[in-house]
Amino acid sequence: MSIISRKLQKINKSYFVSLPKTWIKNLNLDKNSIIDMLVCDDGSIKISPKFEKQEQALDEIILQSSRYVARDIVKYCLSGVEKIIIVSKEDFQGEICKDILWFVNHLPNAEIIERDKRRIIVSNFGYKRIPTRKIIQRLLYLICEIFENIQKEQPTELKNNFDSVRRLYFVLVTHIRTYLRTGLYVSEDRTFTPLEAMDYRMFCEKIERIGLILRDFIYIKGEYNGFFAKVEEFFTEVMDAFLKKNYQKACEAWFKRDDLVQQAQELSEGMNCEKKVKLNQLLTIIEYCKDMADLI
């Protein structure tokens, strides 16, 4: 500690005193640095640099797809980043996708909320909860992925899909129950009414039940293969109507149900009992899709 004397300067009506250069240099201060001054009762003044608060966790980060991107996702999730966007200049490679799915599925508070061929978005909802409509959107896309993975005969991806559906449905039920019991919004959505909350619950219950039915369709072979694709198309139309809030499309999907039932009845002629059971399960999915259209 050393005592340094300075003359008090006056410019117009303000008084100034220069600060020691060594002090400025040691603390890496500059012209626009902010200084805190503590005026003490004994007449002394203590000055110190105002250090900025430690940066908070990032809200969002964008990662380029690479062989090790899955490990980066884990790192940023654990450091509190709320949204991680993985982008690729070309379609994601199969092994990279598998790694990302595996790591995200083993993180307790992370979930893939959007996914296409060149972009994956991971939400770290332990820090910022997923909006309710985002959960519904992801549930819908997961069922689309299940349809696709069944036809591609990819059991590992299917298991990941089913696990995600179960976890997301649980999160959504928690959101809705909390809101209906307490009137408090758990998620970022703060615009839906109690009636809409009940509709969301029933809508997603149908999605979850469709997932449970599809769990038994690991391989699609035989006469109902083409009909399976029509059921997938029907589900996609209902999903599109919900995401776009298109009542007209919902009505069109609702009336399409009768045509599909007629096709199933014609297809069932001559089928053995085992195949009829599978066909009836597809008809149940059609009924659930019709119920979903009613709620749009």
N, C-alpha and C positions, 0 to 999 in steps of 0.2 A: 504494500500500500504506500502511495506517495501523495504528497500534497502539491498541487499545481495551482499557481496563481495566474489570474487573467484580469485584464481591465474590462470593466463594463462599458459596452458601446451603446450609442443611441442613434437610431435612424428614425427620423420623424418623431412619432410618439411611442415607438417601441424600443425596448432595451434588448441587447444581444450580448452573448458571451461566446467566444470560440471554444471548440472542444479539442482536446489533445489529438494530434494526428495518429499517434500510436494506438490510442483507444479506438478510433475510427477504423484503422487498418485491421487491428486484431479481431474486431467483431464484424468485419466485412460489410461495413455500412457505406451508404452512398448518399447522394444529394437528396433523394426523396424518401430516405428511410424514416420510419416513425419512431419517435423517442417518447418514452413514458417518464413523467416527472412526479415524484412524490414529495409534497410540501410537508415538512415535519413541524411539530409543535415547538421544537427547540430553535427554529429559525433556519435550519439547514434544508437543502433540497437534494434529493437523491434522484439521479437520472439513470435510465437503463433502456436498451433497445427493446422495442416491442416485437417480440417474435410471433410469427403467424402460428395459428393453431395447426396441429398436425392434420394433414389432409384426411378427410373422411374416405370411407370405402367408395370406390367408383360405382356409379349407377350402371354403367354399361361399358363393355369392351368388345372390340371386334378382333377376332383371330383368323388368320389365314390357315386353311386346311394343310396339315402336314402329318407325317408319320407319328409325331409325338403330341398332337393337338389334344388328345384325350387327357393326358397328364396335365397339360396347361389348364384345361377346364377344371380339374380337381383343385389345382393350386388357386385359381381365381375364386372358385366357390368358397373355399375355406378361408380366403382373405376377405370375403364379404361382398364381392362384386355381385350386383343384383341381376344383371342380364348379360349373358355371354352369347355373342353372335359368331358363328363359325361360317365362313364363306369359302367358296372354292371356284376357281376359274373354269373348271370342268366338273362333270358329274362326280359326286363323291365315290371314291373307291370302296368296294365292299368291306375290306378289312378295316379301313378307317371308320366306317359307319358302325361296324360291330364293336370296335374299341370304345367309341363315343357312347353308344347305347349301354355297354357293360358298365362303364365307369359312372354314368349318370344314374343308372338304376341302382347303384350301390351307394349313392350319396343320399343321406336321409332327407335333405330339404331341397333337392334339385329335381327339375322335371323339364323334359323337352316340350315346349309349348307350340313351336312351329317347326315344320320340316318340309323341305322340298329337295330337288336333286342337287342344288348348289348352295343351299343355305340351311343351317340348323340354329334354332334359338333355344338356349337353355335359360330357364328362370330359376334363380336361387331364392325360392319363396320363403326360406327361413328368415330372410331379412326384409323382404317386401312381398306380401302375399299376392298370388296370382289373381287378377280380376276374375269374377265368376264366369263371365261370358268367355274369357280366354280358356278357362277350364273346359267349358262345354265345347268350344271350338276344337281343342286338342283331343277331347274324347271322340269327337266325330272323325277327325283325321286318323286317329288310332284304329278305328273300325275299318276305315278305308285301307289302311296298311295291312290289317288282318286279312281282309278279302284278297289283297294282292299277294301276301305271303302264303296263303293257303294254296293259291293257284301255282305259285312258284315252288311249293313244297319245301318251305324253309322253317322247320320246327323251332330252331333256336331263336329266330327273330319273332316267331309267334309267341313264344314264352315271354319274351321281353315286352311285347305288345300287351299281353294279358295282364302282366304284373303292373304295367303303367296304367291300364284301364282301372284296375282295382284300387290303386293308390289314389288316382285322381278323383275317382268317384267318392272315395272316403273324404277327401279334402272338400269336395263340393257339398256333400251332405253336412259336413261340419259348418261350412259357411251358412247354409240355408237354415239349419237348426238354430244356430246362434242368433241369426237375425230374427227368426220367428219367435224365439223365446224371450229375447231381450230388446229387440228393436235396434240393435247395434249392427253396423256393417262390419264384417270381419275383413272383407276384401276391399279393393280400391273402388269397386262398383258401388255407387251411392245413389243410384237413380231408380232401381227396380222396386216395385210395390210388393206387399205381402202376396197378392194374387200371382204376380209374375214369379215370385220366389217359389211358390207351390208348383207353377207350370215348369220352371227350371228343374225342380226336383223330379217331377214325373217324367219329363223329357229325358233326363239323364238316366233315370231308372230303366227306361226302354233301351237306351244305348248299352247300359251295363248288361242287360239280359241278352241283347243281341250278341255281345261279346262272349257270354257264357255258352250260348248255342254254338257259335262258330268255333269254340274251343274243341269241339268234337269233330270238326271238319278238317283234320290235318291233311288229308289227301282227297281230292275230288276226282273221281273217275266214274265212267258209265254214262247212263242216259241223262242224268240230271246235270251234267257238266255245263251244258249251254244255258240251262235254266238258272244255275248258280250265278252266271254272269249277268243275267237279267235282274236277279235279286240285288246284286251289287250295284247295278245301274239305278235301280229304284231307290236304294238307300242314298246314293250319291245325289239324286234329284231332291230328296227330302232335305239332305244336309245343305245343299245349295240354297234351297228356299229359306231355311232357318238363318244361314249366315247373311243372306241378302235381305232378310225380313220381307220376303216377297210372298204375299198372301195368294196371289194368282197362281204362282208355281206350286204352292202348297195344295191348292184346290185341284190342280191338274194331277199331282201325285196321288192325291186322295182317290180320285176316280180311276186311276190306273190300276189300283189294287184289284178291282173286279176282273179285269182282263188277265192279270197274272194268275189269279185263282183258277180261272177257266183253263188257262194253259197247263197249270199243274194237274188239274183233273184229267185232261186228255193224256198227259204224260204218264200218269200213274197206271193207266190201263196196261195190264200184262206185267207189271213190276212185282217182284217178290216182296215179302213182308219187310225185310231189312232195308230195301231201297225206299219203300213207302215211308218208313220211319224217318229217313233222312229228308225225304221230300216234304213231309209234314213239318219238320223242323224249319225248313226254308219258308214254308207257308206261315209259320209263327213269326219269323223275321219280317215277312211282308205285313202281317197284322200290326206288329210293333211300329213299323215305319208309318203305317196309316195313322196309328195313334199319335205318333210324333208330329205328323202333318196337321192333326187336329189342334195341336198346341201352339202352332205358329201364328 
